[in-house]
Amino acid sequence: MWLKACPRCHGDLFIEYLPDGEEITCLQCGHHLPTAMTAKLVARTSRRRARRGATAHTASAHHVA
């Protein structure tokens, strides 16, 4: 879920898994993001999660005594 990320109303976006693929929809206004925008948002989120995981791993390694 992406909070306040809808380009139309700044509502919350969520991902729907459909038989023919994924679709991102706004919870408040029902706006469906175009396929290209969906791919960008998912890729950007994946990169952020990967960075957070690497940062958390590095930080925990420094605290080992």
N, C-alpha and C positions, 0 to 999 in steps of 0.2 A: 504494500500500500504506500502511496506517495501522498503526503499531506500537503494541501494547498497548492497542487501542481497543475490543476486544470487550466488550459490556456483560455478557456471561455469564461468561467466563473470563479476561478481560483479555489475550486472545491477539491475534494480528496479523490484520488484516482485509485482504482483497484484493477487487478488483472483477472480476466475471465479465460478459462481454458476451454476452448471449443474443439469439436472433432476435427476441424480444418485449420486449427492454429490457435494463437493467443490474441486476445483483444483487450485493450485497456480502456476502461469506461469511468466516467465521473460519477461518483456516488450521488452528488447533489443534483446535477442538471441532466445526466444521462448522455453527455457528449462522448462519442467514440473517437479515439485518436486514430489517425491514419496509420497504416501499416508501417511506413517508414519512421514515423515518430515513435511508435511502439518499440521498434527495434532499437532506436537510439536511447530511449529511456531505460530499457532493460539492460543494455550494454553499459550505460553510465552507472547504473546501480550496481552491476556486477563488479565494475572496476573499483567503486568506492568500498564495497564489502571486502574485496581482496586487499586493498590498502589498509583498511582497519584491522584485518586479520594479521597482516605483516607487522603493523605497528604494535599491536597487542602482544604478539609473539616476541618481538624485539624488547619491549618494555619488561615483560616477565623474565626474560633471560638475564636482564641486568639486576634483578632483585634476588637472584639465587645466591645464597650465602654458603 
